[in-house]
């Protein structure tokens, strides 16, 4: 994985090491998804409902603890909290691996989710990177998350044939231990803290951001997206088995469909970004997602039909998964991106939990028809809800040092920054000693902004 120029040695080490920690952890979480619906049938207490619960259980505990773990890292330090989270994740993996019942596996998955370190890892990445290079580091971590998902659904069906379900969970525990070693010996130590407005959630801001219609649409979107993919993986492996496609061979479907879908996703991203038609492409992707769900149900007896349907599904899913965080950043008010991302992440994990629940319950009581009908209905409701969405303005965010002594001087700084060409929004928070700017990059001059902050502070 290459990283674009400009990063110093610490930033490069942070990008690669923290991306690796994220990847190892997500690999462990996701490998279970394409195989549990099949191999879970060997467990005591098996039922489709409990399969769904086991797959999605990590999402509930993860969603609840994501913001509190980030707050604890402010008090006790990033690395200690990350290490504790990985230990909890490891314990959950071992509990699931030793369990002979679906209830024990569900408990293990819930414990895995209690090691909710995503926000803390991102905060550590922010702490050790300069403002102008922070997006590159975050993008590296984001790419690794996407790559780990792709790898997990390909290797999960292969590995489970050799080491079994318990072996997968035990391997996940080993991956957690590797993550601990990376944190202890490779990841850089934080020598400063990035301003919290950019990287961490502030609980006092949550209520206000939930009233923002544009952000709320995106939070609902990621909730539904992960609900849908989790519910689909409750039934898709079973559908492949019914087509005489053995589990160890499922990678032969997942690998090419993912590869093709990534290629098909690129034109959507280019058109949306260059022609500033993100809303249109976004809504088109939702229709693609709904179409793919209908195709999966109607073509469930055809392996070729399922192959095409899964390509369409992953094309839409990958585009939405990639574009939603970018949209959150674009719509977030200056100085509140950390809180907006915290709400977004919690919505994502809640979606995974409810997707497992809904997929399992619908499959048990209503069959495949219930799973795909409910998922398709939710996607179409999501599509209708996006009608009021607007295309985001092309803007760039900056976080600059601002040595404001009190609230009054911070307000004076913000007013002077707003008078500069290209500044769309400016907030100075004296507690953070930081100025948060949203600007038109074509008109904005960062040197002028720093000069204003320096002269006002003196």
Order of alpha helices (4+ residues) and beta strands (2+ residues): alpha-alpha-alpha-alpha-alpha-alpha-alpha-alpha-alpha-alpha-alpha-alpha-alpha-alpha-beta-alpha-beta-beta-alpha
